[in-house]
Each structure stands twice: as C-alpha cells, then as structure tokens.
Amino acid sequence: MPDKKSIKERLKEITDSIEKGIAEVFTSGKYADYLRTMSRFHRYSVNNRILIYFQDPSASHVAG
C-alpha cells in the first residue's frame, strides 16, 4: 500500500504544475492573441475560429 505522505507529495507536485501552466497561459501573450482572433470572427463557429487562429493568428479576413 502506498505511503500517504508520498500520495500527498505527488498531489502537491501535480497541483503546482497545473498552477504554473495556468500562470504561463495568462502571462505569455498567447491568450491575448487568441482572444483577439476570437473577437474578429465572432460570427464564425468556435471550431472555425480555432482553425483560423492556428493557421494565422493575425488574420483579419477569411474567404469562404
């Protein structure tokens, strides 16, 4: 049976990793780029906006 202390330590490591990842998302500027792209194409579906973002985050017009 695993030691409870080791489970707590592992849980702490996982929690710290998640917190670090979330902090990086909001401080890297990528989140702001993503939101800018989403706002330019508000009439498109979420899936299409994500595709546009991955192809060219600075896109301003998309042809059908």
Sine and cosine of phi, psi and omega as CSV:
sin_phi,cos_phi,sin_psi,cos_psi,sin_omega,cos_omega
0.00,0.00,0.74,-0.67,-0.02,-1.00
-0.91,0.41,0.54,-0.84,0.03,-1.00
-0.94,0.34,0.70,-0.72,-0.03,-1.00
-0.88,0.47,-0.54,0.84,0.01,-1.00
-0.90,0.43,-0.65,0.76,0.00,-1.00
-0.92,0.38,-0.56,0.83,0.07,-1.00
-0.92,0.40,-0.68,0.73,0.03,-1.00
-0.90,0.44,-0.65,0.76,0.03,-1.00
-0.89,0.45,-0.69,0.73,0.01,-1.00
-0.90,0.44,-0.67,0.75,0.04,-1.00
-0.88,0.47,-0.65,0.76,0.05,-1.00
-0.89,0.46,-0.67,0.74,0.03,-1.00
-0.88,0.48,-0.70,0.72,0.01,-1.00
-0.90,0.44,-0.71,0.70,0.01,-1.00
-0.88,0.48,-0.69,0.73,0.03,-1.00
-0.89,0.46,-0.64,0.77,0.01,-1.00
-0.90,0.44,-0.68,0.73,0.03,-1.00
-0.90,0.44,-0.71,0.71,0.00,-1.00
-0.88,0.48,-0.66,0.75,0.03,-1.00
-0.90,0.44,-0.69,0.73,0.01,-1.00
-0.89,0.46,-0.67,0.74,0.02,-1.00
-0.90,0.43,-0.68,0.73,0.02,-1.00
-0.88,0.48,-0.64,0.77,0.01,-1.00
-0.91,0.42,-0.59,0.80,0.02,-1.00
-0.87,0.49,-0.71,0.70,-0.09,-1.00
-0.99,0.15,-0.30,0.95,-0.02,-1.00
-0.97,-0.25,-0.17,0.99,-0.09,-1.00
-0.99,0.16,-0.33,0.94,-0.07,-1.00
1.00,-0.05,-0.29,0.96,0.01,-1.00
-0.92,0.40,-0.58,0.81,0.02,-1.00
-0.91,0.42,-0.66,0.75,0.04,-1.00
-0.90,0.44,-0.66,0.75,0.06,-1.00
-0.87,0.49,-0.70,0.72,0.02,-1.00
-0.87,0.50,-0.72,0.69,-0.01,-1.00
-0.91,0.42,-0.60,0.80,0.05,-1.00
-0.89,0.47,-0.70,0.71,0.03,-1.00
-0.90,0.44,-0.69,0.73,0.00,-1.00
-0.88,0.48,-0.60,0.80,-0.03,-1.00
-0.95,0.30,-0.49,0.87,0.01,-1.00
-0.95,0.30,-0.43,0.90,-0.08,-1.00
-0.85,-0.53,0.75,0.66,-0.10,-0.99
-0.91,0.40,-0.33,0.94,0.00,-1.00
-1.00,0.03,-0.14,0.99,0.02,-1.00
-1.00,0.05,0.35,-0.94,0.05,-1.00
-0.93,0.37,0.33,-0.95,0.01,-1.00
-0.86,0.51,-0.68,0.74,0.00,-1.00
-0.87,0.49,-0.70,0.72,0.00,-1.00
-0.92,0.40,-0.62,0.79,0.03,-1.00
-0.90,0.43,-0.62,0.78,0.04,-1.00
-0.91,0.42,-0.67,0.74,0.04,-1.00
-0.88,0.47,-0.67,0.74,0.05,-1.00
-0.87,0.49,-0.72,0.70,-0.01,-1.00
-0.87,0.50,-0.70,0.71,-0.03,-1.00
-0.93,0.36,-0.52,0.86,0.00,-1.00
-0.98,0.17,-0.65,0.76,0.00,-1.00
-0.31,-0.95,1.00,-0.10,-0.03,-1.00
-0.87,0.50,-0.36,0.93,-0.02,-1.00
-1.00,-0.08,0.14,0.99,-0.01,-1.00
-0.86,0.51,0.61,-0.79,0.04,-1.00
-0.85,-0.52,-0.36,0.93,0.05,-1.00
-0.68,-0.74,0.56,-0.83,0.03,-1.00
-0.72,-0.69,0.77,-0.64,0.04,-1.00
-1.00,0.03,0.61,-0.80,-0.01,-1.00
-0.99,0.13,0.00,0.00,0.00,0.00
